[in-house]
Amino acid sequence: RSVYGVSNARNLLKIEASSNTKSGLIFEMDGFISNSNYLAKKTTMVLFINDRLVDCTALKRALEVVYAATLPKASKPFVYMSIRLPTEHVDVNMHPTKKEVSLLNQDFIIERIQSAVESKLRNSNDERTFQEQTVDPLPRSPSKMTNNLNVVTSSSGSKVQRVPDSKMVRTDTLDPAGRLHAFLQPKPQAQRETNLKLTDVRSSVRKRRNPRETADLTSVQQLIDGIDRNCHSGLLDIVRQCTYVGMADDVFALVQHNTNL
């Protein structure tokens, strides 16, 4: 409790395992392991062999495999173990610091410890606690609920839910929902008047530079009248009311007319 905290101590299980056979496979193990409610991103393993703090990579990996297979969330464990076995069964020449050790009959010992840990975890898995979000049982007042809804009152008096601007789909070039004017910042009145004056000046200059020629010849006027009579009304409406979308390829362009592309 004083070293690792009260929260870790609350989620620990006591574990014991031993083996005493005629063939000499003798060891005793006791310690504490974390239960299914313990949450950690990194494995914490404190291992004593014959009262000496050491590391055993094979045992650590084996315990991580047991936790990953037993617990659904595969949380990293906290393990404190003390193993006692004959001194001649411990090989300390695995690393120059003498901290990494290997054991005689290591596979057998690890298998017995794995079985004990797995059995302990399965028995404690029924006591898992889950955090759940509390729901306010009191209904919200109608006034607050109405304020949170985007509603628009129609001419008939009924309320219709307002569609967000990002969800609107343009179905017609004349539809205000499809225009960008609502998103443009209005210019000041003085600037608008200046722009109108500049537009009038440019228009008058353009007329002086490019005066419109009148069709003095009767044949030319007849040709214009024939074109006006024989033009396709539907195609003319498309050209007048269409909106340019973009280029489809090197030859064809895309335009939108009403709901058609």
Buried (B, 14 or more C-beta within 10 A) or exposed (E): EEEEEEEBEEBBBEBEBBBEEEEEBBBEBBBBBBBBBBEEEEBBBBBBBBEEEBBBEEBBEBBBEBBBEBBEEEBBBBBBBBBBBEEEBBEBEBEEEEEBBBBBBBEBBBEBBBEBBBEBBEEBEEEEEEEEEEEEEEEEEEEEEEEEEEEEEEEEEEEEEEEEEEEEEBEBBEEEEBEEEEEEEEEEEEEEEEEEEEEEEEEEEEEEEEEEEEEEEEEEEEEEEEEEEEEEEEEEEBEEBBBEEEEEEEEEEEBBBBEEE
